Amino acid sequence: MQGDESAQSRGEQVDAAERDAAKQRVLAQAEAERVPVEETTRAVPDRRWRRDQR
């Protein structure tokens, strides 16, 4: 039984390591795709549709 338990815990450790690696890849990709606030344009409300309704 001891061999089965250590194999399962080793498998769980591998799963946890893979999850951590995947999380790091996602965070790295998100950081790479992040646009600095200075580079974004300010949203300007478009009120033309209100004029059309009058």
KEMARSE-381241 format. One record per residue: residue in three letters; x, y, z of N, C-alpha, C in turn. Coordinates in Angstrom, 3 decimals, always signed. Layout:
N
(mimar Ala (X Y Z) (X Y Z) (X Y Z))
...
# end
This chain:
54
(mimar Met (+0.820 -1.200 +0.000) (+0.000 +0.000 +0.000) (+0.865 +1.266 +0.000))
(mimar Gln (+1.987 +1.208 +0.684) (+2.838 +2.399 +0.772) (+3.285 +2.861 -0.611))
(mimar Gly (+3.583 +1.917 -1.492) (+3.994 +2.288 -2.846) (+2.895 +3.012 -3.593))
(mimar Asp (+1.637 +2.568 -3.450) (+0.516 +3.234 -4.108) (+0.333 +4.651 -3.588))
(mimar Glu (+0.459 +4.831 -2.276) (+0.252 +6.150 -1.692) (+1.326 +7.132 -2.172))
(mimar Ser (+2.579 +6.677 -2.205) (+3.636 +7.589 -2.650) (+3.492 +7.901 -4.143))
(mimar Ala (+3.037 +6.928 -4.920) (+2.834 +7.182 -6.343) (+1.712 +8.184 -6.550))
(mimar Gln (+0.647 +8.061 -5.760) (-0.476 +9.002 -5.903) (-0.040 +10.408 -5.479))
(mimar Ser (+0.678 +10.513 -4.364) (+1.102 +11.833 -3.925) (+2.089 +12.431 -4.933))
(mimar Arg (+2.924 +11.588 -5.545) (+3.840 +12.089 -6.573) (+3.028 +12.602 -7.762))
(mimar Gly (+1.968 +11.861 -8.124) (+1.104 +12.311 -9.215) (+0.428 +13.623 -8.883))
(mimar Glu (+0.001 +13.778 -7.627) (-0.616 +15.031 -7.208) (+0.389 +16.171 -7.254))
(mimar Gln (+1.627 +15.880 -6.886) (+2.667 +16.913 -6.936) (+2.918 +17.337 -8.381))
(mimar Val (+2.922 +16.364 -9.292) (+3.117 +16.685 -10.710) (+1.952 +17.527 -11.209))
(mimar Asp (+0.717 +17.147 -10.835) (-0.456 +17.922 -11.236) (-0.358 +19.354 -10.721))
(mimar Ala (+0.033 +19.504 -9.459) (+0.146 +20.839 -8.873) (+1.220 +21.646 -9.607))
(mimar Ala (+2.334 +21.012 -9.927) (+3.399 +21.711 -10.649) (+2.928 +22.132 -12.040))
(mimar Glu (+2.172 +21.258 -12.700) (+1.666 +21.609 -14.025) (+0.670 +22.759 -13.943))
(mimar Arg (-0.182 +22.744 -12.913) (-1.137 +23.851 -12.733) (-0.395 +25.155 -12.487))
(mimar Asp (+0.629 +25.120 -11.635) (+1.407 +26.330 -11.366) (+2.086 +26.832 -12.627))
(mimar Ala (+2.641 +25.922 -13.421) (+3.312 +26.315 -14.661) (+2.307 +26.930 -15.631))
(mimar Ala (+1.123 +26.337 -15.724) (+0.092 +26.877 -16.614) (-0.334 +28.260 -16.147))
(mimar Lys (-0.485 +28.428 -14.844) (-0.874 +29.733 -14.297) (+0.184 +30.778 -14.631))
(mimar Gln (+1.456 +30.418 -14.485) (+2.534 +31.351 -14.794) (+2.530 +31.721 -16.279))
(mimar Arg (+2.259 +30.728 -17.154) (+2.200 +31.030 -18.589) (+1.063 +31.992 -18.897))
(mimar Val (-0.097 +31.776 -18.284) (-1.243 +32.662 -18.522) (-0.938 +34.064 -18.022))
(mimar Leu (-0.357 +34.165 -16.830) (-0.027 +35.481 -16.284) (+1.017 +36.187 -17.147))
(mimar Ala (+2.011 +35.441 -17.632) (+3.037 +36.036 -18.488) (+2.425 +36.524 -19.801))
(mimar Gln (+1.509 +35.739 -20.370) (+0.866 +36.155 -21.623) (+0.008 +37.395 -21.389))
(mimar Ala (-0.744 +37.422 -20.288) (-1.583 +38.577 -19.981) (-0.727 +39.821 -19.790))
(mimar Glu (+0.397 +39.687 -19.121) (+1.293 +40.827 -18.911) (+1.873 +41.298 -20.234))
(mimar Ala (+2.198 +40.362 -21.115) (+2.761 +40.736 -22.416) (+1.728 +41.467 -23.263))
(mimar Glu (+0.447 +41.112 -23.112) (-0.600 +41.733 -23.929) (-1.191 +42.982 -23.285))
(mimar Arg (-0.775 +43.279 -22.066) (-1.334 +44.426 -21.340) (-0.941 +45.727 -22.030))
(mimar Val (-1.902 +46.640 -22.122) (-1.643 +47.942 -22.734) (-1.541 +48.968 -21.618))
(mimar Pro (-0.448 +49.707 -21.547) (-0.314 +50.728 -20.501) (-1.429 +51.774 -20.607))
(mimar Val (-1.839 +52.307 -19.467) (-2.935 +53.284 -19.442) (-2.602 +54.483 -20.328))
(mimar Glu (-1.349 +54.889 -20.360) (-0.965 +56.060 -21.133) (-1.241 +55.871 -22.632))
(mimar Glu (-1.246 +54.607 -23.079) (-1.418 +54.349 -24.505) (-2.879 +54.171 -24.917))
(mimar Thr (-3.784 +54.161 -23.951) (-5.193 +54.006 -24.300) (-5.797 +55.372 -24.571))
(mimar Thr (-6.825 +55.393 -25.392) (-7.496 +56.666 -25.663) (-8.713 +56.765 -24.759))
(mimar Arg (-9.033 +57.984 -24.393) (-10.170 +58.197 -23.514) (-11.451 +57.997 -24.306))
(mimar Ala (-12.396 +57.294 -23.723) (-13.666 +57.047 -24.399) (-14.459 +58.349 -24.456))
(mimar Val (-14.981 +58.658 -25.634) (-15.810 +59.848 -25.815) (-17.220 +59.373 -26.123))
(mimar Pro (-18.193 +59.785 -25.326) (-19.559 +59.315 -25.577) (-20.063 +59.790 -26.929))
(mimar Asp (-20.762 +58.914 -27.602) (-21.292 +59.230 -28.924) (-22.764 +59.586 -28.757))
(mimar Arg (-23.082 +60.860 -28.896) (-24.448 +61.317 -28.653) (-25.232 +61.510 -29.954))
(mimar Arg (-24.654 +61.124 -31.088) (-25.345 +61.350 -32.363) (-26.686 +60.643 -32.410))
(mimar Trp (-26.767 +59.441 -31.846) (-28.015 +58.690 -31.922) (-29.139 +59.417 -31.202))
(mimar Arg (-28.810 +60.229 -30.182) (-29.854 +60.973 -29.473) (-30.414 +62.066 -30.369))
(mimar Arg (-29.544 +62.697 -31.156) (-30.033 +63.730 -32.073) (-30.966 +63.129 -33.113))
(mimar Asp (-30.650 +61.927 -33.563) (-31.485 +61.285 -34.582) (-32.863 +60.968 -34.053))
(mimar Gln (-32.997 +60.742 -32.754) (-34.289 +60.351 -32.192) (-35.232 +61.539 -32.011))
(mimar Arg (-34.696 +62.765 -31.986) (-35.558 +63.941 -31.746) (-36.352 +64.322 -32.965))
# end
